[in-house]
Amino acid sequence: MSCMYEDVRMTQALIVFGNQTADEIVSAAEEVCGDQFDAIRKFVFHEQTGSDPEFYNFVQSHSNLSYIIGLTDVRLKPKAQAFADGLSMTPVTIIHPTAYIAPSATIGNGVFVAPQAVISVNVNVDDHSIIHIHSSVGHDCKIGKFCAVLPGARISGNVSLGKSVMVGSGAFIFQGVTIGHRAQVDALTYVRHDVAEKQVVSCRTRGGSNKT
């Protein structure tokens, strides 16, 4: 299925939390499953979202709400999930029809797989992660919860991303590498060794030489 959630009959509205990436998710949702929602709406998530009158009125006007987190800021993703779950919203997984996902891959709840992304055999993508446009995930990879794999990134086989990892646009991760929780791989960076938890790896450090 391209748009997955628990009960189509009980769903009336979809909220996409985020900003620019959220716009892309709204567009994909309208194309994939727009006829299954009464409304699809983006809201920028912040600490005061719950007290925003526009958000409050939208929530009150729909008895059943689903959500997807369109944030690439991995620090905000858990907060957005906790906020949505507190309002009894149901997470939705959206897979664009031009993406390729191997039948043996496992896709979690609240995941967005963007246009022309590729997810290979035996891959596991955990909840609330984003596999963005033109990116690819190789065989037997594990993508942790709340991760963001940005446009054009290439992840080779048997790679493991911990929780809340961001892989920048055009980055390349060599096969078998493990990336620790909350680590960040900068855009265009080539990673060939394991990355420690919370470490930032960039091709622009140390005079432009990437030592990872």
C-alpha positions in Angstrom: 0.0 0.0 0.0 1.1 3.6 -0.6 -0.7 5.2 2.3 -0.9 3.1 5.4 -2.8 3.6 8.7 -4.9 1.6 11.0 -8.4 2.3 9.9 -9.4 4.2 6.8 -13.1 4.4 7.8 -12.3 6.3 11.0 -9.9 8.8 9.4 -11.1 12.3 8.5 -8.1 14.5 8.4 -4.3 14.3 8.1 -1.9 16.7 9.8 1.6 17.1 8.4 4.0 18.6 11.0 6.9 20.6 9.6 7.8 23.2 7.0 9.4 22.8 3.6 9.6 19.0 3.7 6.1 19.0 5.0 5.0 20.8 1.8 6.4 17.9 -0.2 4.7 15.4 2.0 1.4 17.2 1.6 1.8 17.1 -2.1 2.6 13.3 -2.0 -0.4 12.6 0.3 -2.8 14.5 -1.9 -1.6 12.4 -4.9 -1.5 9.0 -3.1 -4.5 9.1 -0.7 -6.2 12.5 -1.0 -9.5 10.9 -1.6 -9.3 9.1 1.8 -9.2 12.3 3.9 -11.6 15.1 4.2 -8.6 17.5 4.7 -4.8 17.4 4.5 -3.1 20.3 6.3 0.4 21.4 7.2 1.2 22.9 10.6 4.7 24.1 11.6 5.5 22.4 14.8 6.8 24.4 17.8 6.4 24.5 21.5 3.2 26.6 21.3 1.5 24.6 18.5 -1.2 23.3 21.0 -2.3 26.9 21.8 -2.4 28.1 18.2 -6.0 29.0 17.6 -5.8 27.9 13.9 -4.5 24.5 14.9 -7.0 24.2 17.7 -10.0 25.0 15.4 -8.8 22.5 12.9 -8.5 19.7 15.5 -11.9 20.5 16.9 -13.5 20.4 13.4 -12.3 16.8 12.8 -13.3 13.9 15.1 -10.5 11.6 13.9 -7.0 12.7 13.1 -4.0 11.1 11.6 -0.5 12.6 11.3 2.9 12.3 9.8 6.1 14.2 10.9 7.7 16.1 8.1 10.6 17.5 10.1 14.2 16.9 9.2 15.3 18.3 12.5 15.7 15.0 14.4 15.7 16.8 17.7 12.1 17.9 17.2 10.7 14.7 15.9 10.3 12.9 19.3 8.5 16.0 20.6 6.2 16.1 17.7 5.4 12.4 18.1 4.7 12.9 21.8 2.5 15.9 21.1 0.4 14.0 18.4 0.1 10.9 20.5 -1.1 13.0 23.4 -4.0 14.1 21.1 -4.7 10.5 20.2 -3.7 11.0 16.6 -2.8 8.0 14.4 0.5 7.9 12.5 0.3 7.5 8.7 3.0 6.1 6.4 3.1 7.7 3.0 5.0 6.0 0.1 5.2 7.9 -3.2 4.2 5.7 -6.1 7.5 6.3 -7.9 9.6 5.0 -5.0 10.8 1.4 -5.1 10.6 -0.7 -1.9 11.7 -4.3 -2.0 8.9 -6.8 -0.9 11.2 -8.0 1.9 11.7 -4.5 3.4 9.9 -3.5 6.5 8.5 0.1 6.8 7.4 1.4 10.2 4.6 3.8 11.2 4.7 7.4 10.3 7.4 7.0 7.6 7.7 9.1 4.5 9.3 7.5 1.4 9.7 10.3 -1.2 9.6 10.2 -5.0 12.2 8.0 -6.7 13.7 6.8 -3.4 14.9 3.2 -3.4 14.8 0.8 -0.4 16.5 -2.5 -1.1 16.0 -6.1 0.2 15.7 -6.9 3.9 15.9 -3.2 5.0 14.1 -2.1 8.2 13.0 1.5 8.4 11.8 2.3 11.9 8.9 4.7 12.9 8.8 8.3 11.9 11.8 8.3 9.6 12.1 10.1 6.2 13.8 8.6 3.1 13.9 11.6 0.9 13.8 12.1 -2.9 16.4 10.2 -5.0 18.0 8.6 -1.9 18.8 4.9 -1.7 19.1 2.4 1.1 21.1 -0.7 0.4 20.4 -4.3 1.3 20.0 -5.4 5.0 20.2 -1.9 6.4 18.6 -0.8 9.6 17.3 2.8 9.8 16.5 3.8 13.3 13.5 5.7 14.6 13.3 9.4 13.8 16.0 9.3 11.1 16.2 11.6 8.1 18.0 10.5 4.9 18.1 13.6 2.8 17.9 14.0 -1.0 20.4 12.1 -3.0 22.1 10.3 -0.1 23.4 6.8 -0.7 23.6 4.2 2.0 25.3 1.0 1.1 24.4 -2.5 2.3 24.5 -3.7 5.9 24.6 -0.1 7.3 23.0 0.6 10.7 21.7 4.0 11.6 20.9 4.6 15.3 18.0 6.6 16.5 17.6 10.3 15.4 20.4 10.2 12.8 20.5 12.7 10.0 22.3 11.8 6.7 22.8 15.0 4.6 22.0 15.5 0.9 24.4 13.7 -1.4 26.3 11.9 1.4 27.6 8.4 0.9 27.9 5.8 3.6 30.2 2.8 3.0 28.9 -0.8 3.5 28.8 -2.2 7.0 29.2 1.1 8.8 27.4 1.8 12.0 26.2 5.3 12.8 25.4 6.0 16.5 22.3 7.6 17.9 21.8 11.3 17.1 24.9 11.5 14.9 24.9 13.7 11.9 26.5 13.2 8.5 26.9 16.4 6.6 25.9 16.9 2.9 28.3 15.4 0.3 30.3 13.6 3.0 31.8 10.1 2.4 31.7 7.9 5.5 33.8 4.7 5.5 34.2 4.1 9.3 31.8 3.8 12.2 30.5 7.1 13.7 30.1 7.6 17.4 26.9 8.7 19.1 26.2 12.4 18.7 29.3 12.9 16.4 29.1 15.3 13.5 30.9 14.1 10.4 31.6 16.6 7.6 33.7 16.9 4.5 34.1 20.6 5.3 36.1 20.0 8.5 39.9 20.0 8.7 40.5 22.0 5.6 37.9 20.0 3.7 39.3 16.6 4.4 36.9 14.0 5.7 38.7 11.7 8.1 35.8 9.3 8.6 
